[in-house]
Amino acid sequence: MACRDIERVCKRFFWAGTNADTKGKCMVAWPVVARPCVLGGLGVLNIRLFNIALHSRWLWLQRVDGD
């Protein structure tokens, strides 16, 4: 699944940067990082939820607008 692969790349970037040896040594859990800034997170998009929202919008647009 593409969402899982994209999320995996994001996690690796935040936790290790360019150093791949620090696997599994994160300071904060990913759900906390993905929270909005006003809730104490970094505001990183939750790719899976964003994907669901975009698919839902696409279905809604198909139903509402025939063009």
Z-matrix of the N, CA and C atoms (Angstrom, degrees):
N
C 1 1.446
C 2 1.530 1 108.62
N 3 1.282 2 116.52 1 135.30
C 4 1.462 3 121.81 2 -176.12
C 5 1.526 4 112.12 3 -67.37
N 6 1.324 5 117.54 4 -37.23
C 7 1.471 6 120.41 5 -179.69
C 8 1.523 7 110.84 6 -60.73
N 9 1.306 8 116.01 7 -42.73
C 10 1.471 9 120.34 8 -179.71
C 11 1.530 10 110.77 9 -64.39
N 12 1.321 11 117.15 10 -40.26
C 13 1.464 12 120.96 11 179.23
C 14 1.526 13 111.64 12 -66.59
N 15 1.331 14 116.69 13 -41.27
C 16 1.462 15 120.25 14 179.00
C 17 1.524 16 110.13 15 -65.27
N 18 1.335 17 116.25 16 -43.51
C 19 1.465 18 120.27 17 178.75
C 20 1.530 19 111.08 18 -62.88
N 21 1.306 20 116.87 19 -37.86
C 22 1.468 21 121.02 20 178.89
C 23 1.533 22 110.47 21 -63.55
N 24 1.330 23 117.39 22 -41.44
C 25 1.466 24 121.23 23 178.11
C 26 1.528 25 110.39 24 -64.47
N 27 1.330 26 116.78 25 -42.22
C 28 1.472 27 120.56 26 178.55
C 29 1.523 28 111.34 27 -62.12
N 30 1.324 29 116.63 28 -44.54
C 31 1.462 30 120.49 29 179.52
C 32 1.517 31 110.78 30 -61.47
N 33 1.322 32 116.65 31 -45.35
C 34 1.468 33 119.91 32 179.73
C 35 1.521 34 111.32 33 -61.26
N 36 1.325 35 116.88 34 -39.14
C 37 1.459 36 120.09 35 179.33
C 38 1.522 37 111.26 36 -64.08
N 39 1.332 38 117.08 37 -46.27
C 40 1.453 39 120.07 38 -178.01
C 41 1.516 40 112.58 39 -68.28
N 42 1.313 41 117.56 40 -38.74
C 43 1.464 42 119.66 41 -174.94
C 44 1.521 43 112.54 42 -84.15
N 45 1.311 44 118.39 43 -40.16
C 46 1.457 45 119.89 44 -171.61
C 47 1.518 46 113.88 45 -113.93
N 48 1.323 47 118.96 46 -20.04
C 49 1.457 48 120.62 47 -173.63
C 50 1.516 49 108.53 48 66.62
N 51 1.302 50 117.16 49 -122.81
C 52 1.462 51 120.36 50 177.68
C 53 1.521 52 111.72 51 -95.34
N 54 1.322 53 117.71 52 -6.19
C 55 1.464 54 121.73 53 -179.24
C 56 1.520 55 109.03 54 -93.62
N 57 1.315 56 117.85 55 109.50
C 58 1.462 57 122.46 56 -177.23
C 59 1.525 58 112.05 57 -84.15
N 60 1.332 59 119.15 58 -1.55
C 61 1.458 60 122.10 59 -177.72
C 62 1.521 61 113.23 60 -79.38
N 63 1.323 62 118.75 61 -12.15
C 64 1.467 63 121.44 62 -176.03
C 65 1.520 64 111.75 63 -94.45
N 66 1.295 65 117.65 64 33.99
C 67 1.456 66 122.50 65 -177.22
C 68 1.536 67 110.44 66 -62.75
N 69 1.327 68 116.67 67 127.43
C 70 1.448 69 121.44 68 175.66
C 71 1.514 70 115.04 69 83.47
N 72 1.319 71 119.49 70 9.00
C 73 1.458 72 121.66 71 -178.72
C 74 1.525 73 110.14 72 -112.21
N 75 1.307 74 116.12 73 60.44
C 76 1.457 75 119.82 74 -177.61
C 77 1.528 76 109.76 75 -91.52
N 78 1.310 77 115.62 76 151.27
C 79 1.453 78 121.69 77 -179.26
C 80 1.526 79 112.00 78 -90.07
N 81 1.332 80 117.14 79 -26.27
C 82 1.459 81 122.50 80 -177.00
C 83 1.524 82 108.22 81 -136.29
N 84 1.320 83 116.33 82 143.24
C 85 1.462 84 121.04 83 179.13
C 86 1.525 85 110.35 84 -67.47
N 87 1.327 86 116.34 85 148.69
C 88 1.458 87 121.12 86 -177.25
C 89 1.535 88 112.72 87 -60.68
N 90 1.333 89 120.58 88 -40.13
C 91 1.469 90 118.67 89 177.51
C 92 1.532 91 113.03 90 -59.42
N 93 1.320 92 117.86 91 -30.54
C 94 1.465 93 120.92 92 176.87
C 95 1.528 94 109.96 93 -70.88
N 96 1.311 95 117.46 94 -40.39
C 97 1.462 96 121.75 95 178.89
C 98 1.525 97 110.31 96 -63.88
N 99 1.331 98 116.44 97 -36.49
C 100 1.457 99 121.12 98 -175.94
C 101 1.535 100 113.21 99 -79.93
N 102 1.315 101 117.89 100 -4.56
C 103 1.466 102 120.65 101 177.47
C 104 1.517 103 110.64 102 -69.89
N 105 1.335 104 116.85 103 155.03
C 106 1.472 105 119.88 104 173.28
C 107 1.525 106 110.67 105 -62.89
N 108 1.302 107 116.32 106 156.07
C 109 1.470 108 121.61 107 -178.38
C 110 1.525 109 112.34 108 -59.58
N 111 1.320 110 117.21 109 -36.30
C 112 1.466 111 119.92 110 -178.67
C 113 1.521 112 112.18 111 -68.89
N 114 1.325 113 117.53 112 -16.83
C 115 1.462 114 121.79 113 177.94
C 116 1.518 115 112.29 114 -102.94
N 117 1.334 116 117.47 115 12.72
C 118 1.456 117 120.86 116 175.52
C 119 1.513 118 115.85 117 94.53
N 120 1.313 119 118.26 118 7.57
C 121 1.459 120 121.51 119 178.83
C 122 1.510 121 111.45 120 -99.48
N 123 1.315 122 115.59 121 -169.26
C 124 1.461 123 121.04 122 178.76
C 125 1.531 124 112.27 123 -98.12
N 126 1.307 125 117.68 124 -5.34
C 127 1.457 126 120.50 125 178.36
C 128 1.513 127 114.33 126 80.73
N 129 1.331 128 117.46 127 16.65
C 130 1.465 129 120.81 128 177.91
C 131 1.526 130 107.82 129 -73.56
N 132 1.320 131 116.90 130 135.28
C 133 1.457 132 121.03 131 -178.46
C 134 1.523 133 111.44 132 -64.49
N 135 1.316 134 115.08 133 139.97
C 136 1.451 135 120.62 134 169.30
C 137 1.526 136 105.49 135 -82.89
N 138 1.308 137 116.92 136 106.66
C 139 1.464 138 122.60 137 -172.10
C 140 1.525 139 111.54 138 -60.26
N 141 1.313 140 118.06 139 -39.58
C 142 1.465 141 120.44 140 -177.63
C 143 1.532 142 111.17 141 -66.09
N 144 1.337 143 116.63 142 -45.54
C 145 1.461 144 119.43 143 179.06
C 146 1.527 145 111.28 144 -66.81
N 147 1.313 146 116.38 145 -37.85
C 148 1.454 147 120.89 146 178.08
C 149 1.527 148 110.51 147 -63.96
N 150 1.316 149 117.07 148 -38.80
C 151 1.460 150 122.25 149 177.64
C 152 1.522 151 110.66 150 -63.24
N 153 1.324 152 117.11 151 -44.01
C 154 1.464 153 120.86 152 178.49
C 155 1.526 154 110.31 153 -62.64
N 156 1.338 155 116.38 154 -42.70
C 157 1.463 156 120.20 155 179.64
C 158 1.528 157 111.52 156 -62.43
N 159 1.323 158 117.07 157 -42.95
C 160 1.467 159 120.06 158 -179.99
C 161 1.525 160 111.85 159 -66.53
N 162 1.324 161 116.79 160 -40.29
C 163 1.467 162 119.54 161 177.56
C 164 1.524 163 110.78 162 -64.85
N 165 1.320 164 116.94 163 -40.92
C 166 1.467 165 120.57 164 178.57
C 167 1.518 166 110.73 165 -63.09
N 168 1.312 167 116.34 166 -42.14
C 169 1.468 168 119.98 167 179.14
C 170 1.527 169 110.71 168 -64.18
N 171 1.322 170 115.78 169 -39.93
C 172 1.467 171 119.73 170 178.99
C 173 1.526 172 110.82 171 -61.45
N 174 1.338 173 116.89 172 -43.61
C 175 1.465 174 120.33 173 178.68
C 176 1.525 175 110.61 174 -65.35
N 177 1.329 176 117.08 175 -40.15
C 178 1.458 177 120.94 176 178.59
C 179 1.530 178 110.73 177 -63.70
N 180 1.334 179 117.41 178 -43.44
C 181 1.460 180 120.86 179 179.76
C 182 1.529 181 111.41 180 -64.46
N 183 1.310 182 117.56 181 -37.31
C 184 1.457 183 120.23 182 177.66
C 185 1.529 184 110.98 183 -63.57
N 186 1.306 185 116.32 184 -37.35
C 187 1.475 186 120.26 185 -178.95
C 188 1.540 187 111.55 186 -75.06
N 189 1.317 188 116.93 187 -40.37
C 190 1.466 189 121.22 188 -175.36
C 191 1.520 190 111.95 189 -80.98
N 192 1.317 191 117.12 190 -44.66
C 193 1.460 192 121.63 191 -174.69
C 194 1.525 193 108.57 192 -114.59
N 195 1.306 194 116.44 193 112.95
C 196 1.463 195 120.97 194 -177.89
C 197 1.519 196 114.14 195 -69.99
N 198 1.333 197 117.37 196 -19.56
C 199 1.453 198 120.44 197 -179.22
C 200 1.493 199 108.90 198 -83.75
